[in-house]
């Protein structure tokens, strides 16, 4: 889904202090003109003005040809309600769910000024100067940490995202990171809205997009258990998707590619997974960070991180210069890391020793 950036404007008293009329408008009637903001495979997103609260909001509704689809209607309602109930800084606040004057479903939510991670990674690959400067690897890892925190909260509530990908992560202008599009979320204890494995339906032209009407997520980002239609999948499926995100952050390349969804499925289920350092040797990817990534990308669920919190713990250790749990450091690596972490202390001791030597020299 393409999102348009917009410069936020300052508030003015006339927008905040107006008296609410006695005959105030509710429901969809309180919204001003709908202006197109973005369009995805199943829904349209508009920006509109809430005349009662005096603010701009995002207004989402299904495409006209999908309004009679039971599956897409259920997904739309699930997305609105799941997002509304995961009240976390990493999800968008949902303001209202209802029907417009024609009876069509809609929901409104916070409008964020920013760009999605898919565009950021694309611009990094194209070496757009301002993006390269703004999003070095440490910043990308911080974004991933925030995504992990949001998912860990959702998992605690019994919600598995199942469609995590760069296009569903938006980075705001002030450092906010939001996980979007919970329409394919699985609630623990419930069945998928559509069951079974890979269907024979026509595949999407863009394998980075979520196919309409299918139970699984985006082909290029689906876990092995999603690829096989396993109804017992758990939060480790999202751990796999986090591994794919980290892989793309490290390499600026796709983790999995193919001519169609069936070729991708074959690779996910049977072929050896590529190593980040082999895919992008020029990027000098740290070995321990590669090990962290590949632990999340284990084909068997039992060999992955058992949950997002364990993945997050190692990611935070790496960011703090500590040793991660899934990599065996050599003696030289341990020494190098110790020197790096204690560089300030070493410099301070050297400076102190030099100062003491100078003082002793001049005091003779």
C-alpha positions, -999 to +999 in steps of 0.1 A: +000+000+000+014+034-010+012+061+016+015+098+009+036+120+032+021+152+044+036+181+065+017+184+099+002+218+105+000+238+138-031+240+158-051+273+160-077+284+186-105+286+160-101+249+155-101+239+191-125+264+208-155+264+185-188+255+203-202+221+193-237+228+178-268+214+196-277+196+164-243+179+162-235+153+136-225+117+144-213+087+124-201+093+089-219+126+087-194+143+109-166+137+083-158+162+056-148+154+020-129+121+016-096+127-002-077+097-016-046+088+005-036+053-005-050+021-021-042-015-014-054-049-027-086-049-006-093-015+007-090+023+001-076+048+025-087+084+026-078+114+047-108+134+060-116+160+086-135+152+117-157+183+121-166+175+158-130+171+170-114+194+145-087+170+133-077+150+103-082+112+104-076+083+081-108+067+068-106+031+055-132+013+035-133-018+013-131-017-025-166-016-041-162-050-057-153-066-023-182-052-002-203-083-007-174-107+001-180-125+034-143-132+038-131-097+031-159-082+053-148-104+082-112-095+077-121-058+076-140-060+108-113-081+124-086-056+115-106-028+130-114-046+162-080-062+167-062-029+161-086-011+185-080-037+212-042-038+209-038-005+227+000-002+224+022+027+212+031+005+182-005+003+169-027+030+154-055+042+176-089+033+160-115+061+165-147+046+151-162+016+133-195+020+115-213+023+082-216+054+060-249+068+046-249+042+019-245+014+044-209+006+036-185-004+063-157+020+074-134+027+103-113+057+111-080+058+128-050+080+135-034+095+104+004+092+106+029+113+086+058+091+076+068+064+052+066+026+052+097+004+057+094-011+023+100+024+007+129+030+032+146-003+022+141+004-015+156+039-011+186+024+008+192-001-019+191+028-045+215+047-022+193+078-019+217+101+001+192+115+027+178+080+034+212+064+037+222+092+062+189+089+082+186+051+083+220+034+090+218-002+102+216+007+140+185+028+132+170+000+113+176-024+142+160+001+166+129+001+143+129-037+144+131-036+182+100-014+183+082-038+160+092-067+183+078-049+213+045-044+196+043-080+185+052-093+220+023-072+234-001-086+207+011-122+214+004-116+251-032-108+241-034-140+220-031-122+186-007-135+159-002-110+130+006-135+102+012-108+076+043-090+089+063-073+061+080-040+054+049-025+037+030-030+070+054-011+091+053+027+090+079+050+105+067+084+116+086+116+112+093+118+150+106+082+154+072+065+159+070+029+145+036+014+139+026-021+129-004-020+105-029-042+087-041-068+112-067-082+088-050-116+086-045-118+124-051-151+140-068-150+174-056-180+195-084-205+198-101-196+166-098-209+130-087-190+100-113-173+079-102-195+050-087-229+056-064-252+035-031-248+018-019-229-012-049-225-035-051-227-073-063-191-075-043-167-098-013-153-079-007-116-075+016-099-099+035-084-070+045-112-046+052-087-019+015-080-017-011-099+003-034-120-021-071-112-019-093-139-004-065-161+009-059-172+045-021-169+044+001-138+043+022-123+016+040-150-004+075-136+000+072-132+038+052-163+048+066-188+072+068-226+063+038-234+085+017-207+067+029-220+034+015-255+043-017-241+058-010-254+092-040-244+114-019-249+146+006-221+139+016-199+168+037-168+176+068-185+161+053-178+127+057-141+135+093-148+147+101-162+112+087-130+096+109-109+120+138-130+107+129-121+071+127-084+081+161-085+097+175-104+066+163-076+043+177-049+066+211-066+066+213-073+029+189-049+012+179-079-008+148-101-008+150-132+014+130-153-010+120-147-046+105-167-074+084-166-106+052-175-087+039-184-053+045-221-059+082-216-066+085-195-035+067-222-015+091-249-028+121-228-017+106-220+017+098-257+024+127-275+008+157-254-004+186-242+019+181-206+031+206-180+019+230-165+044+231-127+047+269-125+045+268-146+013+241-125-003+257-091+005+294-096+012+302-059+006+280-049+036+303-066+061+274-081+081+285-090+117+286-128+122+267-127+155+239-106+139+237-131+110+234-159+136+206-141+153+188-137+120+192-173+109+180-185+143+147-167+137+147-182+102+149-219+112+126-240+090+114-260+120+094-241+145+111-260+174+145-247+163+135-210+162+134-186+190+105-199+211+089-164+212+094-128+202+107-118+236+137-141+232+144-127+198+140-092+212+164-100+241+192-110+217+185-080+194+188-056+224+220-074+236+236-068+202+226-031+202+242-027+236+274-044+225+267-075+246+271-111+234+240-127+219+229-162+230+230-179+196+266-173+185+298-188+198+324-160+200+361-168+195+387-155+219+397-127+195+361-117+190+356-116+228+387-094+232+376-071+204+342-067+218+356-060+253+379-033+239+350-018+219+327-017+250+354-003+273+371+020+248+362+051+269+375+035+301+408+025+283+412+060+269+405+075+304+431+052+320+457+061+293+449+098+297+452+096+335+485+077+333+499+102+308+487+131+330+504+115+361+536+110+341+537+147+330+529+158+366+557+137+380+581+150+353+574+187+361+574+182+399+610+170+400 
